[in-house]
Amino acid sequence: MTSLENQPIDPREKENYALKATPFRIGLTATLTWGFKLFMDLTVEGLRNFPREGAVIVAANHVTNFDVFPMQISLPRPIFYMAKDALFKNPLAAWGLRNVGAFPVDRQLGGKDDWAMNHARKILDNGLTLGMFPEGTRSRGEGLGLAKTGTARFAIEKQVPVLPMAITGSDKFFREFPKRNPVRVVMCPPLYPDPGETALAFTDRIMFTIAANLPDEMRGVYAEIPRGFSAL
């Protein structure tokens, strides 16, 4: 049996992953907010539903890599989120990502990437905002795909609310420039795991709530709401 002392240390342990709004992040967010106004007409609905303090998971649909920009610009608090480890291969890009709140996850391991799972827990333990895309990958405009249960599992384990977020229009960035592209972000009332609720059941509640705030063609596998179903 291999002793704990002999187990290899994950190289990510040697890096510094920001758990606050760094000066770099503040400056970049301000620049992106101004820059995106040149080609994005952003409408934000339900901002009052977003908790101003305490741990919360923001769960959004995922159409394109650009989703994270309207997601963050819409929120009054910094958001911390998983990103595929391939994005961290370049040292300069990795430094920038770490300083804007991103942390790498090995997508081949998925939910078995212990380091990434523990870092997500650390974010919630520090009362911060964890951003997640329950589908796990981009839908590329084909409608919501079947969600993984990781978001619900974190919420149940840490007993924190999940704020479903519906994003539309991010897949059309730059296509009509110089005309500004309309983007809509809807923040739904936060959902809380019920006592004894399974991760699968809570995942369904999250996803059907997101789907209800998307156009019909974007609802995918969550288009048909089961009879008697209630997300509340």
C-alpha positions in Angstrom: 0.0 0.0 0.0 1.3 3.5 -0.9 1.6 5.7 2.1 0.1 9.3 2.1 3.7 10.6 2.3 4.6 8.9 -1.0 1.5 10.0 -3.0 2.4 12.6 -5.7 1.4 16.2 -5.0 -0.9 17.6 -7.6 1.1 20.3 -9.4 -1.9 22.7 -9.1 -1.2 22.8 -5.4 1.9 24.9 -6.1 -0.1 27.6 -7.9 -1.9 30.6 -6.4 -5.6 30.6 -7.3 -7.3 33.9 -6.4 -10.2 33.8 -4.0 -10.9 37.5 -4.2 -11.3 40.2 -6.7 -7.7 40.9 -7.6 -6.6 44.3 -9.1 -6.1 42.5 -12.4 -9.6 41.1 -12.3 -11.2 44.5 -11.4 -9.4 46.2 -14.3 -10.1 43.5 -16.8 -13.8 43.3 -15.8 -14.1 47.1 -16.2 -12.4 47.0 -19.6 -14.5 44.1 -20.8 -17.7 45.8 -19.6 -16.9 48.9 -21.6 -15.6 46.9 -24.6 -18.6 44.6 -24.8 -21.0 47.5 -24.9 -19.6 48.2 -28.4 -21.2 45.1 -29.8 -23.6 43.8 -27.0 -26.9 45.2 -26.0 -27.2 43.5 -22.6 -30.5 43.2 -20.7 -30.4 41.8 -17.2 -33.5 40.6 -15.5 -34.0 39.4 -11.9 -30.8 41.0 -10.4 -32.7 41.3 -7.1 -32.7 37.5 -6.9 -28.9 37.4 -6.6 -27.6 37.2 -3.0 -25.3 40.1 -2.1 -23.4 37.9 0.3 -22.7 34.3 1.3 -21.9 31.3 -0.7 -24.1 30.7 -3.9 -23.8 28.6 -7.0 -24.8 30.3 -10.3 -25.9 27.6 -12.7 -26.2 28.7 -16.4 -26.9 27.2 -19.8 -23.8 26.9 -21.9 -23.9 27.7 -25.7 -20.5 29.3 -26.3 -17.2 30.1 -24.6 -18.4 33.7 -24.5 -21.1 32.9 -22.0 -18.8 33.7 -19.1 -18.5 37.3 -20.1 -22.2 38.4 -19.9 -22.4 36.0 -16.9 -19.8 38.0 -14.9 -20.7 41.5 -16.3 -24.2 40.9 -15.0 -23.2 40.1 -11.4 -22.2 42.6 -8.7 -19.9 40.0 -7.1 -16.9 38.2 -8.6 -17.6 34.7 -9.9 -15.2 31.8 -9.6 -15.5 29.0 -12.1 -14.0 25.8 -13.6 -12.3 25.9 -16.9 -10.9 23.1 -19.0 -7.3 22.4 -18.2 -6.2 22.9 -21.8 -6.7 26.6 -21.4 -3.9 26.7 -18.7 -1.2 25.2 -20.9 0.2 28.7 -21.8 1.9 30.2 -18.7 0.7 33.7 -19.4 -2.8 32.6 -20.1 -2.7 30.4 -16.9 -1.6 33.4 -14.8 -4.4 35.5 -16.2 -7.0 32.8 -15.7 -5.9 32.2 -12.1 -6.2 35.9 -11.4 -9.7 36.2 -12.7 -11.0 33.3 -10.6 -10.8 30.4 -13.0 -9.4 27.1 -12.0 -8.6 24.0 -14.1 -10.5 20.8 -14.2 -9.3 17.7 -16.0 -12.3 16.9 -18.2 -11.1 13.4 -18.7 -11.5 12.8 -15.0 -14.7 14.9 -14.8 -16.2 14.6 -11.3 -13.3 12.4 -10.2 -10.8 15.3 -10.4 -10.4 15.5 -6.7 -8.3 18.7 -6.8 -10.9 20.6 -8.8 -13.7 19.3 -6.7 -11.9 20.4 -3.5 -11.1 23.8 -4.9 -14.8 24.3 -5.7 -15.6 23.4 -2.1 -13.0 25.9 -0.9 -14.8 28.7 -2.9 -18.1 27.9 -1.3 -16.5 27.5 2.2 -15.2 31.1 1.7 -18.7 32.4 1.1 -18.0 33.2 -2.6 -19.9 32.7 -5.9 -19.2 29.5 -7.8 -20.2 29.6 -11.4 -21.1 26.3 -13.1 -22.4 25.0 -16.4 -24.4 21.9 -15.4 -24.3 20.5 -19.0 -20.6 20.2 -18.7 -20.0 21.3 -22.3 -21.3 23.7 -24.9 -24.6 22.9 -26.6 -23.6 25.0 -29.7 -27.1 26.1 -30.2 -28.6 22.6 -30.3 -30.7 23.2 -27.1 -30.0 22.2 -23.5 -28.2 18.9 -23.1 -28.6 16.4 -20.3 -27.1 18.0 -17.2 -24.6 16.3 -14.9 -25.4 16.3 -11.2 -22.2 18.0 -9.9 -23.9 21.3 -9.3 -26.6 19.8 -7.3 -24.2 17.6 -5.3 -22.1 20.7 -4.3 -25.3 22.5 -3.2 -26.6 19.5 -1.2 -23.2 18.9 0.4 -22.6 22.5 1.4 -26.3 23.4 1.9 -26.0 26.5 -0.3 -28.5 27.9 -2.8 -28.3 27.6 -6.6 -29.3 30.5 -8.7 -30.4 29.3 -12.2 -29.3 31.7 -14.9 -30.6 31.7 -18.5 -28.4 33.3 -21.2 -29.5 34.0 -24.7 -27.7 35.8 -27.6 -24.1 35.0 -26.6 -23.7 32.7 -29.6 -24.3 35.6 -32.0 -21.4 37.8 -30.7 -19.6 39.8 -33.5 -21.9 38.4 -36.3 -23.8 41.7 -36.8 -21.0 44.2 -35.9 -21.2 47.3 -35.9 -24.8 46.6 -35.0 -25.0 45.6 -31.3 -26.1 42.1 -30.6 -28.9 41.7 -28.0 -28.0 39.5 -25.1 -30.4 38.6 -22.3 -29.5 37.3 -18.9 -32.2 36.1 -16.6 -31.5 35.4 -12.9 -34.2 33.2 -11.4 -35.0 33.0 -7.8 -32.5 30.9 -5.9 -33.4 27.2 -5.4 -32.5 25.3 -2.2 -32.1 21.6 -1.9 -35.0 20.0 0.0 -34.3 17.6 2.9 -33.6 14.1 1.5 -33.7 15.4 -2.1 -31.4 13.4 -4.5 -28.9 15.2 -6.7 -30.7 14.0 -9.8 -34.0 15.4 -8.6 -32.4 18.7 -7.7 -30.6 18.8 -11.0 -34.0 18.5 -12.8 -35.4 21.4 -10.8 -32.4 23.6 -11.7 -32.5 22.7 -15.4 -36.3 22.9 -15.9 -36.1 26.4 -14.3 -33.4 27.5 -16.7 -35.3 26.0 -19.6 -38.5 27.9 -18.7 -36.6 31.1 -19.2 -35.1 30.2 -22.6 -36.7 30.4 -26.0 -38.5 27.1 -27.1 -35.7 26.2 -29.5 -33.0 26.4 -26.8 -34.8 24.1 -24.2 -33.5 20.9 -25.7 -34.1 17.8 -23.5 -35.8 20.0 -20.9 -38.5 21.3 -23.2 -41.3 19.1 -21.8 -42.0 19.8 -18.2 -43.4 16.8 -16.4 -47.0 17.1 -15.3 -47.2 18.3 -11.7 -43.5 19.3 -11.7 -42.6 22.4 -9.6 -39.2 23.9 -9.2 -40.1 25.6 -6.0 
